């Protein structure tokens, strides 16, 4: 599986314990934000999964439609307002957010 991690400004993803669980997969970590939608689509065109760092990059329908191999969008933030969920559903792409449960 080809996994792209985008917007990881601090290059922190590879230091997380969960990174070891991806052993055996091709993981590409991008530390910059690609603002141009066409170049972002080119960067992600072969990805099966994309991990978003917070809500830094929008995922509108136009981008989603240019990523035919994509099956999963996951992110570290809680909101999905920057992701066109309807387009994801129509294209068979699951979208997941990491939500922490706070306990007293």
N, C-alpha and C positions, 0 to 999 in steps of 0.2 A: 504494500500500500504506500502511496506517495502522500505525505502529509506536509503541508506548508504552514508555518507559524509566521504571522505577519505582525509588524509594528512592535516588535520586541526591542524597544529602544535601549533598555539596560542589559540586553543579552542575558536575561535571567532564566529563560525557559530551560536551557540545558543544565541548569544547576538544581532544578526541582527533582524530587524523588520520582515523580510520575514520568519523567523523561526516560528513565531506565525501562519502563514498561513498553516503550515503543521500539525496543531493540528488535532488529530484524526488518524494520520498516525504513523506508527512505524519508528522512525528516530534513526539510530545508527551513532554516530560520532566517528571516529577514529582519534586520534591525532598523530599517528605514520605513517610512510610509510612502507608498507610491500614490500620488494624488491623481495622476492621469488614468482614467478608467480603462483606456485601451492598453496601456502598458501593464496595468494591474491584471487585466484579463490574460495578457500574454504570459506574465509571471506565473499565474495560477492555472494555466490551461491544462496541465497534466495532473493536477492535484485531485486525489480522491477525497481528501479531507482538508479543511482549513481551520486553523485555530487563530481566533482574533484576540489580540491583546486589548482588552477594554472595548470601547466603541470608537476607535480612532479611524477606521475605514468604513465608509458606507458600502452596503451590498444591495444596490437597487436591482430591479428586474433586468435592466440592460446588461449588467455585469453577470448576473446569474445565468442568463441565457447564453452567454459566451463561454460557459464552463461545463461542457457536456459530461465530463467524467466525475464532477463533484457529487458526493453523496452525503457529506456531513459538514456542517458549519458549527463549530463550538467556540465559545468565548469565555473569557475570564470575568467579564462584567455581568450585571444582572438584567439589564434592559436590552430589548431587541428592536428598538425603534429605528435603528439604522440598517436593519435587514428586512428585505421584502419577503416576509414570511409566506404570503400567498404565492409568490413566484417560486419559492423553495418547495412548497407543497405540490404545486403543479408540475415541478420538474423532479420530484422524488428525492428531494434533499431534506434531510433531517437537520433541525437547528436546535442547539442545546446551549444553555447558559449554566455557568457554575454559580450555584446559590449556596451560601453558607447558612446553616441553621445556628442561630445564636441561642445559647442556653444561659440561664441565670446561675 
